[in-house]
Amino acid sequence: MRSQKNTARALARFALVTAAAVAAASLWAGNRPEQGLLLDAQTWNEEVATASTGPWPQDGWYRLVPQEKGVEVRAVKPTDAATIAADALFFRLPGTTLLTGLRGSYRHLEVLRQIRLDRDHELTLGPVRFSLRVEEVDAGVQYAIGYGGQTYTYLLGPQGAQTSVLAIADLDGDRRPDFLVEVEDQATFLLLSTHAQPGANLPTAELPAHGC
C-alpha cells in the first residue's frame, strides 16, 4: 500500500512539473510548442491504416524502425500496403522533415540500455561529439544532452522510473543527435534536435505505453 501511495505521489508531482514545463515553453516561444504524433505498429494497423477511428492525416508520416546499426526511416502513407515490423513507430509533425534510409546510430547502445544515473557519458555520432547525463531531480528523471556548448534537458518520467535509450541517430539532418528513449511502463519519447532550444524542452513526440 505504501509503495502504491509513493508511486501515486511521484506521478502527481511529475504531472505538475510537466505542466510547469509547458508553461515555461509557452513563455519562450510565445505559444506552446507543437508536439508530434508517435504511434506504434498496432495503433497504426488498427486505427490509422483502416481509419476505424475517423479521418487521419494522409501525408507527412514517417516509419521508424530501430535496428542494430541504425534507424530505418521511410516516408509512408496509411494506404501503403506493406508488412510492418512489430517494433515500428510512426511519426508525424507538420513542418518536420526526416531524412529517409538507414540513419546510422551510435555504435555502443548496449551501454545505454540500462543507463546509470548521475554519470556523464561522453559520446560521438560520426564527427559530432556530445554528452548525455541522466539523473533524478526533484521533478523526476531528467535527460541532459550537451553539444555545441549548450545543454538541452528533458523531463521524461517520475522518480524511480527505469529508462533505456533505444536509438541515437541524426534523423532530421542537422548533424546533431536525435534520441528514441523508452521509459519502462510509461512511454516512448522522440527527441529531435531541430525542435530543441538550450534549457528545458518538451519531447518532440510521445507514445504512451498501452494501459497508461
N, C-alpha and C positions, 0 to 999 in steps of 0.2 A: 504493500500500500504506500509506504514512504517513497519507494522508487517511482511509483506512478505519479505521486504528487510532485516530486522533484522534476520529473520529465515534463509534467504539465507547466510548472513554473518556468522551466527553461524555454519551452515552446512559446509561452506567453511573452517572455522577455524578448525572444528573437523576433516575434511579430511586431512588438512595439518599436524595436530598434530598426527593423526593416522599414516600418512606416516613417521613422525619422530620416532614414537614408533617402527615401523617396522625396520627402520634403526638402532635404538638402539638395538633391539633384534638381529639383524644381527651381531653387534659388540660383544654381549655377547656370542652367540652360534657359531659364525663362519659362519653361514648362517641363512636365515630366518626360524624361527620355522614353521614347517608344521602345517597347520590348517585343522581340520576335516570337513567332510560333515555333515550338520544338515538340515534335510528335514522335512516338515510337512506331515500329512496324505494325503492331496490332491496331493501333488507332488509325493509322494511315489506311490499312486494308479495310477495316470495318466501318470507318466513318467518312474518310475523305475520298478514297477511290470509288466507293459505292454511293457517296453522297447521301447516306442514310440519315444524317442528322441535319440536312439542309444544305444550302449552297456554300461551297468553299471556294477560295480563290483558285484560279486555274493556272496562273503564271507566277513565276518568281520563287518556285520551290527548289530546294537542293536536297539531295540524298547524301548523307554522311555515313560511311561505314568504316569504323576504326579497324585497322589491320596491323600486322606486326611491324611493317616498315613505313606505315603512314596512314593517312585517312583518304579513302577513296571518295571523291566528290563528283557528283553528277547532277546536272540540271534535269529536273523531271517535271511531269505534269500528272495530275490524278488519272488521266485517261491512258497513261502509258501501260502497256501490257508487258510485265517483266516479273521474274521471280525475285522476291525481296528477301534479303538476309534477315534473320530474326533479330540481329543486333543493330539494324539500320536505324538511323534517325533522320527525320525530315524537318528542315528548317526553312523559314520564310520571314523576311523582314523587308518591307518596301524600301527601296533605295539602296539596299545592300547587295553587293555582287561578290560571289565567291569564285575563286579560281577552280577550274574543274580538272579532273585527273587524279593521280595518286600524289597527294601532298605529303612530302617526306616528313616524318615525325622525329622527335627527339629519340635517340637510339637506346637510352638506358631507362626506359619507363618502369622496369621492374623495381627500381629504387623508389619510385613514387607511387607504386600500387598500394602500399600501406605506409603512407608518408608519416614521418616523425614530426612531432610538434616542436616548435621553438628551435628549429635547426635551419641555418642558412644554406641553401643549395645554390651553388654557382654552376650554371648550365650553359650549353651552347646549342643553337639551332642553325646549322650551316655556319656562316661567318658571324652570326649575331650572338653576342654574349648577353645573358640575362640571369636574374636571380629569382628564387622562389623561397618564401618563408610562410609556413602555416603555423598559426598559433591560436590559442584560446584567449580571447579578450572578454571583457565583461558581457559583451553582447552575444558572443558565440564563437564560432570557428571562422577565422579570418585568413584569407589568402592575400599575401602581399607580393606582387610581381614587379620586379625592377628592371628597367632598361633605359638607355639614353639619359641617364642621370635623374630619372623620375621614378616614383613608386606609385603603383596602382593597386588599390585594395578592394576586396570583395568580401562581404559577409555571406557565407554560404550555408550555415547550419547552426543549430543550437549548441550550447556547450556539451561536450561529450560525444558529439557526432563523429563517426568514422568517415573519412573521405579518401578518395582514390582518384589519381589523375589517369584518365582513360587515354588521352592523346594530347600532344603538344605539336602543333604544326602551323605554318603560315597559310591560313585558309583564305584570307581576304586580300592577299597580295601586297601588303605594305612592308614585308620583310621583318615583321615582328611576330613574336609567338602568340598563338591563339590556343585556348585550352578547352578541353572537354573534361569536366570534373563530376564525379559521382559522389553523392552524399548518401551513405547507406540508409535505406528505408525512408529517405526523404525526397530526393530529387536528383536529376542530372542537369548540369548547367553548361551553357556555351558562353565563353568569354572571348569576344572578338576585340582585338586591339584597336581597330578603327573606330570603335564606339566607346573607347576609354579616354578618360582625362585624368591627370595627376590627382591623387587623393582617392576618396571613396567613390565607388561605382556600383551601379546595379548590374547584374548579369545581363548579357545580351538576350538570352532566352533561357527558359526554364521548363523542364519536363518533370512534373510531379510523379513520384512513384505511385504505382497502382495501389489504390486503397487510401491514398492521402487526400 
